């Protein structure tokens, strides 16, 4: 049943892909024309850098906890 549900879900996703507009340059062209593409790139870069820093801080905390738990035993 799970395979059937997954297959049906993926099939519906592909149908939605074909329902998209046939002119993909319309959105990107307007962003380039108004120089808003740079705002989008900066926002994406800030979010990506924030996620990477967050993951490194979690990794550092986990290493400290593992080190503490191994010395305690």
Backbone atoms as SQL, in Angstrom:
CREATE TABLE atoms (id INTEGER PRIMARY KEY, chain TEXT, resi INTEGER, resn TEXT, atom TEXT, x REAL, y REAL, z REAL);
INSERT INTO atoms VALUES
  (1, 'A', 1, 'UNK', 'N', 0.827, -1.199, 0.000),
  (2, 'A', 1, 'UNK', 'CA', 0.000, 0.000, 0.000),
  (3, 'A', 1, 'UNK', 'C', 0.867, 1.257, 0.000),
  (4, 'A', 2, 'UNK', 'N', 1.980, 1.181, 0.733),
  (5, 'A', 2, 'UNK', 'CA', 2.868, 2.340, 0.811),
  (6, 'A', 2, 'UNK', 'C', 3.502, 2.628, -0.552),
  (7, 'A', 3, 'UNK', 'N', 3.873, 1.565, -1.274),
  (8, 'A', 3, 'UNK', 'CA', 4.463, 1.751, -2.602),
  (9, 'A', 3, 'UNK', 'C', 3.459, 2.362, -3.565),
  (10, 'A', 4, 'UNK', 'N', 2.220, 1.931, -3.479),
  (11, 'A', 4, 'UNK', 'CA', 1.183, 2.461, -4.347),
  (12, 'A', 4, 'UNK', 'C', 0.938, 3.939, -4.054),
  (13, 'A', 5, 'UNK', 'N', 0.900, 4.299, -2.789),
  (14, 'A', 5, 'UNK', 'CA', 0.693, 5.698, -2.404),
  (15, 'A', 5, 'UNK', 'C', 1.854, 6.560, -2.879),
  (16, 'A', 6, 'UNK', 'N', 3.072, 6.077, -2.708),
  (17, 'A', 6, 'UNK', 'CA', 4.247, 6.829, -3.142),
  (18, 'A', 6, 'UNK', 'C', 4.254, 6.995, -4.656),
  (19, 'A', 7, 'UNK', 'N', 3.946, 5.931, -5.375),
  (20, 'A', 7, 'UNK', 'CA', 3.907, 5.994, -6.829),
  (21, 'A', 7, 'UNK', 'C', 2.842, 6.983, -7.309),
  (22, 'A', 8, 'UNK', 'N', 1.679, 6.945, -6.698),
  (23, 'A', 8, 'UNK', 'CA', 0.605, 7.855, -7.068),
  (24, 'A', 8, 'UNK', 'C', 0.988, 9.300, -6.774),
  (25, 'A', 9, 'UNK', 'N', 1.631, 9.535, -5.635),
  (26, 'A', 9, 'UNK', 'CA', 2.077, 10.881, -5.279),
  (27, 'A', 9, 'UNK', 'C', 3.106, 11.399, -6.280),
  (28, 'A', 10, 'UNK', 'N', 4.070, 10.576, -6.643),
  (29, 'A', 10, 'UNK', 'CA', 5.087, 10.995, -7.610),
  (30, 'A', 10, 'UNK', 'C', 4.476, 11.235, -8.991),
  (31, 'A', 11, 'UNK', 'N', 3.500, 10.432, -9.353),
  (32, 'A', 11, 'UNK', 'CA', 2.823, 10.635, -10.628),
  (33, 'A', 11, 'UNK', 'C', 2.098, 11.970, -10.658),
  (34, 'A', 12, 'UNK', 'N', 1.444, 12.318, -9.554),
  (35, 'A', 12, 'UNK', 'CA', 0.737, 13.597, -9.487),
  (36, 'A', 12, 'UNK', 'C', 1.720, 14.760, -9.517),
  (37, 'A', 13, 'UNK', 'N', 2.911, 14.585, -8.954),
  (38, 'A', 13, 'UNK', 'CA', 3.922, 15.633, -8.999),
  (39, 'A', 13, 'UNK', 'C', 4.385, 15.876, -10.432),
  (40, 'A', 14, 'UNK', 'N', 4.549, 14.818, -11.217),
  (41, 'A', 14, 'UNK', 'CA', 4.983, 14.989, -12.598),
  (42, 'A', 14, 'UNK', 'C', 3.904, 15.651, -13.432),
  (43, 'A', 15, 'UNK', 'N', 2.646, 15.385, -13.130),
  (44, 'A', 15, 'UNK', 'CA', 1.574, 16.056, -13.862),
  (45, 'A', 15, 'UNK', 'C', 1.591, 17.554, -13.584),
  (46, 'A', 16, 'UNK', 'N', 1.914, 17.930, -12.375),
  (47, 'A', 16, 'UNK', 'CA', 1.961, 19.345, -12.030),
  (48, 'A', 16, 'UNK', 'C', 3.140, 20.029, -12.715),
  (49, 'A', 17, 'UNK', 'N', 4.225, 19.323, -12.926),
  (50, 'A', 17, 'UNK', 'CA', 5.378, 19.898, -13.622),
  (51, 'A', 17, 'UNK', 'C', 5.005, 20.249, -15.054),
  (52, 'A', 18, 'UNK', 'N', 4.241, 19.389, -15.711),
  (53, 'A', 18, 'UNK', 'CA', 3.851, 19.649, -17.089),
  (54, 'A', 18, 'UNK', 'C', 2.814, 20.770, -17.187),
  (55, 'A', 19, 'UNK', 'N', 2.168, 21.122, -16.092),
  (56, 'A', 19, 'UNK', 'CA', 1.160, 22.170, -16.106),
  (57, 'A', 19, 'UNK', 'C', 1.771, 23.560, -15.956),
  (58, 'A', 20, 'UNK', 'N', 3.076, 23.653, -15.831),
  (59, 'A', 20, 'UNK', 'CA', 3.725, 24.943, -15.648),
  (60, 'A', 20, 'UNK', 'C', 3.747, 25.729, -16.946),
  (61, 'A', 21, 'UNK', 'N', 4.021, 27.022, -16.809),
  (62, 'A', 21, 'UNK', 'CA', 4.079, 27.919, -17.959),
  (63, 'A', 21, 'UNK', 'C', 5.224, 27.513, -18.884),
  (64, 'A', 22, 'UNK', 'N', 5.020, 27.681, -20.162),
  (65, 'A', 22, 'UNK', 'CA', 6.025, 27.283, -21.140),
  (66, 'A', 22, 'UNK', 'C', 7.091, 28.342, -21.372),
  (67, 'A', 23, 'UNK', 'N', 6.989, 29.514, -20.736),
  (68, 'A', 23, 'UNK', 'CA', 7.945, 30.596, -20.925),
  (69, 'A', 23, 'UNK', 'C', 8.719, 30.815, -19.618),
  (70, 'A', 24, 'UNK', 'N', 9.795, 30.059, -19.375),
  (71, 'A', 24, 'UNK', 'CA', 10.505, 30.180, -18.102),
  (72, 'A', 24, 'UNK', 'C', 11.312, 31.462, -17.966),
  (73, 'A', 25, 'UNK', 'N', 11.610, 32.132, -19.083),
  (74, 'A', 25, 'UNK', 'CA', 12.416, 33.348, -19.007),
  (75, 'A', 25, 'UNK', 'C', 11.628, 34.556, -18.529),
  (76, 'A', 26, 'UNK', 'N', 10.326, 34.447, -18.420),
  (77, 'A', 26, 'UNK', 'CA', 9.505, 35.602, -18.044),
  (78, 'A', 26, 'UNK', 'C', 9.837, 36.068, -16.627),
  (79, 'A', 27, 'UNK', 'N', 9.907, 35.157, -15.689),
  (80, 'A', 27, 'UNK', 'CA', 10.181, 35.542, -14.301),
  (81, 'A', 27, 'UNK', 'C', 11.634, 35.971, -14.132),
  (82, 'A', 28, 'UNK', 'N', 12.554, 35.207, -14.677),
  (83, 'A', 28, 'UNK', 'CA', 13.961, 35.558, -14.507),
  (84, 'A', 28, 'UNK', 'C', 14.312, 36.822, -15.290),
  (85, 'A', 29, 'UNK', 'N', 13.676, 37.039, -16.426),
  (86, 'A', 29, 'UNK', 'CA', 13.936, 38.241, -17.204),
  (87, 'A', 29, 'UNK', 'C', 13.497, 39.500, -16.475),
  (88, 'A', 30, 'UNK', 'N', 12.363, 39.418, -15.799),
  (89, 'A', 30, 'UNK', 'CA', 11.897, 40.593, -15.053),
  (90, 'A', 30, 'UNK', 'C', 12.782, 40.853, -13.839),
  (91, 'A', 31, 'UNK', 'N', 13.309, 39.792, -13.212),
  (92, 'A', 31, 'UNK', 'CA', 14.216, 39.978, -12.079),
  (93, 'A', 31, 'UNK', 'C', 15.530, 40.598, -12.534),
  (94, 'A', 32, 'UNK', 'N', 16.031, 40.156, -13.684),
  (95, 'A', 32, 'UNK', 'CA', 17.261, 40.746, -14.211),
  (96, 'A', 32, 'UNK', 'C', 17.051, 42.200, -14.615),
  (97, 'A', 33, 'UNK', 'N', 15.898, 42.478, -15.204),
  (98, 'A', 33, 'UNK', 'CA', 15.634, 43.827, -15.691),
  (99, 'A', 33, 'UNK', 'C', 15.539, 44.834, -14.553),
  (100, 'A', 34, 'UNK', 'N', 14.977, 44.419, -13.425),
  (101, 'A', 34, 'UNK', 'CA', 14.798, 45.357, -12.314),
  (102, 'A', 34, 'UNK', 'C', 15.920, 45.236, -11.273),
  (103, 'A', 35, 'UNK', 'N', 16.950, 44.458, -11.573),
  (104, 'A', 35, 'UNK', 'CA', 18.096, 44.235, -10.673),
  (105, 'A', 35, 'UNK', 'C', 17.689, 43.651, -9.331),
  (106, 'A', 36, 'UNK', 'N', 16.566, 42.987, -9.276),
  (107, 'A', 36, 'UNK', 'CA', 16.136, 42.332, -8.040),
  (108, 'A', 36, 'UNK', 'C', 16.779, 40.961, -7.884),
  (109, 'A', 37, 'UNK', 'N', 17.391, 40.462, -8.946),
  (110, 'A', 37, 'UNK', 'CA', 18.033, 39.153, -8.869),
  (111, 'A', 37, 'UNK', 'C', 19.154, 39.161, -7.842),
  (112, 'A', 38, 'UNK', 'N', 19.807, 40.319, -7.686),
  (113, 'A', 38, 'UNK', 'CA', 20.890, 40.410, -6.712),
  (114, 'A', 38, 'UNK', 'C', 20.356, 40.311, -5.290),
  (115, 'A', 39, 'UNK', 'N', 19.181, 40.844, -5.055),
  (116, 'A', 39, 'UNK', 'CA', 18.552, 40.739, -3.731),
  (117, 'A', 39, 'UNK', 'C', 18.219, 39.283, -3.442),
  (118, 'A', 40, 'UNK', 'N', 17.712, 38.582, -4.430),
  (119, 'A', 40, 'UNK', 'CA', 17.376, 37.168, -4.261),
  (120, 'A', 40, 'UNK', 'C', 18.636, 36.354, -3.972),
  (121, 'A', 41, 'UNK', 'N', 19.716, 36.622, -4.711),
  (122, 'A', 41, 'UNK', 'CA', 20.969, 35.892, -4.515),
  (123, 'A', 41, 'UNK', 'C', 21.545, 36.177, -3.132),
  (124, 'A', 42, 'UNK', 'N', 21.502, 37.426, -2.695),
  (125, 'A', 42, 'UNK', 'CA', 22.035, 37.773, -1.368),
  (126, 'A', 42, 'UNK', 'C', 21.205, 37.114, -0.280),
  (127, 'A', 43, 'UNK', 'N', 19.896, 37.136, -0.406),
  (128, 'A', 43, 'UNK', 'CA', 19.041, 36.487, 0.599),
  (129, 'A', 43, 'UNK', 'C', 19.312, 34.984, 0.667),
  (130, 'A', 44, 'UNK', 'N', 19.430, 34.355, -0.492),
  (131, 'A', 44, 'UNK', 'CA', 19.712, 32.916, -0.517),
  (132, 'A', 44, 'UNK', 'C', 21.072, 32.623, 0.097),
  (133, 'A', 45, 'UNK', 'N', 22.065, 33.472, -0.176),
  (134, 'A', 45, 'UNK', 'CA', 23.404, 33.264, 0.380),
  (135, 'A', 45, 'UNK', 'C', 23.398, 33.447, 1.902),
  (136, 'A', 46, 'UNK', 'N', 22.673, 34.445, 2.394),
  (137, 'A', 46, 'UNK', 'CA', 22.597, 34.668, 3.841),
  (138, 'A', 46, 'UNK', 'C', 21.931, 33.491, 4.537),
  (139, 'A', 47, 'UNK', 'N', 20.857, 32.989, 3.952),
  (140, 'A', 47, 'UNK', 'CA', 20.172, 31.825, 4.538),
  (141, 'A', 47, 'UNK', 'C', 21.081, 30.613, 4.523),
  (142, 'A', 48, 'UNK', 'N', 21.776, 30.381, 3.422),
  (143, 'A', 48, 'UNK', 'CA', 22.681, 29.233, 3.322),
  (144, 'A', 48, 'UNK', 'C', 23.824, 29.337, 4.322),
  (145, 'A', 49, 'UNK', 'N', 24.424, 30.512, 4.446),
  (146, 'A', 49, 'UNK', 'CA', 25.522, 30.701, 5.404),
  (147, 'A', 49, 'UNK', 'C', 25.017, 30.507, 6.830),
  (148, 'A', 50, 'UNK', 'N', 23.814, 31.023, 7.120),
  (149, 'A', 50, 'UNK', 'CA', 23.234, 30.829, 8.451),
  (150, 'A', 50, 'UNK', 'C', 23.007, 29.371, 8.769),
  (151, 'A', 51, 'UNK', 'N', 22.498, 28.605, 7.812),
  (152, 'A', 51, 'UNK', 'CA', 22.293, 27.174, 8.030),
  (153, 'A', 51, 'UNK', 'C', 23.611, 26.439, 8.240),
  (154, 'A', 52, 'UNK', 'N', 24.619, 26.791, 7.466),
  (155, 'A', 52, 'UNK', 'CA', 25.924, 26.136, 7.605),
  (156, 'A', 52, 'UNK', 'C', 26.527, 26.439, 8.970),
  (157, 'A', 53, 'UNK', 'N', 26.468, 27.702, 9.402),
  (158, 'A', 53, 'UNK', 'CA', 26.992, 28.057, 10.730),
  (159, 'A', 53, 'UNK', 'C', 26.224, 27.353, 11.835),
  (160, 'A', 54, 'UNK', 'N', 24.921, 27.253, 11.687),
  (161, 'A', 54, 'UNK', 'CA', 24.101, 26.553, 12.678),
  (162, 'A', 54, 'UNK', 'C', 24.491, 25.078, 12.768),
  (163, 'A', 55, 'UNK', 'N', 24.696, 24.438, 11.618),
  (164, 'A', 55, 'UNK', 'CA', 25.082, 23.027, 11.624),
  (165, 'A', 55, 'UNK', 'C', 26.466, 22.820, 12.238),
  (166, 'A', 56, 'UNK', 'N', 27.410, 23.734, 11.971),
  (167, 'A', 56, 'UNK', 'CA', 28.725, 23.621, 12.574),
  (168, 'A', 56, 'UNK', 'C', 28.664, 23.817, 14.084),
  (169, 'A', 57, 'UNK', 'N', 27.810, 24.720, 14.546),
  (170, 'A', 57, 'UNK', 'CA', 27.696, 24.921, 15.994),
  (171, 'A', 57, 'UNK', 'C', 27.078, 23.696, 16.669),
  (172, 'A', 58, 'UNK', 'N', 26.101, 23.080, 16.025),
  (173, 'A', 58, 'UNK', 'CA', 25.515, 21.854, 16.568),
  (174, 'A', 58, 'UNK', 'C', 26.560, 20.745, 16.599),
  (175, 'A', 59, 'UNK', 'N', 27.367, 20.635, 15.553),
  (176, 'A', 59, 'UNK', 'CA', 28.411, 19.617, 15.503),
  (177, 'A', 59, 'UNK', 'C', 29.424, 19.818, 16.626),
  (178, 'A', 60, 'UNK', 'N', 29.792, 21.056, 16.875),
  (179, 'A', 60, 'UNK', 'CA', 30.746, 21.352, 17.936),
  (180, 'A', 60, 'UNK', 'C', 30.170, 20.982, 19.309),
  (181, 'A', 61, 'UNK', 'N', 28.897, 21.293, 19.525),
  (182, 'A', 61, 'UNK', 'CA', 28.251, 20.947, 20.795),
  (183, 'A', 61, 'UNK', 'C', 28.172, 19.436, 20.977),
  (184, 'A', 62, 'UNK', 'N', 27.855, 18.731, 19.898),
  (185, 'A', 62, 'UNK', 'CA', 27.770, 17.278, 19.991),
  (186, 'A', 62, 'UNK', 'C', 29.133, 16.656, 20.296),
  (187, 'A', 63, 'UNK', 'N', 30.179, 17.202, 19.706),
  (188, 'A', 63, 'UNK', 'CA', 31.524, 16.690, 19.993),
  (189, 'A', 63, 'UNK', 'C', 31.880, 16.893, 21.460),
  (190, 'A', 64, 'UNK', 'N', 31.501, 18.048, 22.020),
  (191, 'A', 64, 'UNK', 'CA', 31.763, 18.302, 23.433),
  (192, 'A', 64, 'UNK', 'C', 30.988, 17.322, 24.306),
  (193, 'A', 65, 'UNK', 'N', 29.732, 17.072, 23.966),
  (194, 'A', 65, 'UNK', 'CA', 28.925, 16.129, 24.736),
  (195, 'A', 65, 'UNK', 'C', 29.484, 14.708, 24.647),
  (196, 'A', 66, 'UNK', 'N', 29.907, 14.308, 23.446),
  (197, 'A', 66, 'UNK', 'CA', 30.485, 12.974, 23.286),
  (198, 'A', 66, 'UNK', 'C', 31.779, 12.844, 24.074),
  (199, 'A', 67, 'UNK', 'N', 32.575, 13.878, 24.043),
  (200, 'A', 67, 'UNK', 'CA', 33.834, 13.852, 24.789),
  (201, 'A', 67, 'UNK', 'C', 33.560, 13.776, 26.287),
  (202, 'A', 68, 'UNK', 'N', 32.568, 14.545, 26.759),
  (203, 'A', 68, 'UNK', 'CA', 32.216, 14.547, 28.171),
  (204, 'A', 68, 'UNK', 'C', 31.669, 13.193, 28.591),
  (205, 'A', 69, 'UNK', 'N', 30.806, 12.604, 27.758),
  (206, 'A', 69, 'UNK', 'CA', 30.220, 11.324, 28.124),
  (207, 'A', 69, 'UNK', 'C', 31.240, 10.201, 28.079),
  (208, 'A', 70, 'UNK', 'N', 32.230, 10.284, 27.198),
  (209, 'A', 70, 'UNK', 'CA', 33.243, 9.228, 27.142),
  (210, 'A', 70, 'UNK', 'C', 34.208, 9.325, 28.316),
  (211, 'A', 71, 'UNK', 'N', 34.485, 10.527, 28.820),
  (212, 'A', 71, 'UNK', 'CA', 35.367, 10.661, 29.980),
  (213, 'A', 71, 'UNK', 'C', 34.633, 10.333, 31.263),
  (214, 'A', 72, 'UNK', 'N', 33.332, 10.473, 31.304),
  (215, 'A', 72, 'UNK', 'CA', 32.557, 10.193, 32.496),
  (216, 'A', 72, 'UNK', 'C', 32.471, 8.708, 32.751),
  (217, 'A', 73, 'UNK', 'N', 32.411, 7.916, 31.702),
  (218, 'A', 73, 'UNK', 'CA', 32.296, 6.452, 31.859),
  (219, 'A', 73, 'UNK', 'C', 33.597, 5.916, 32.240);
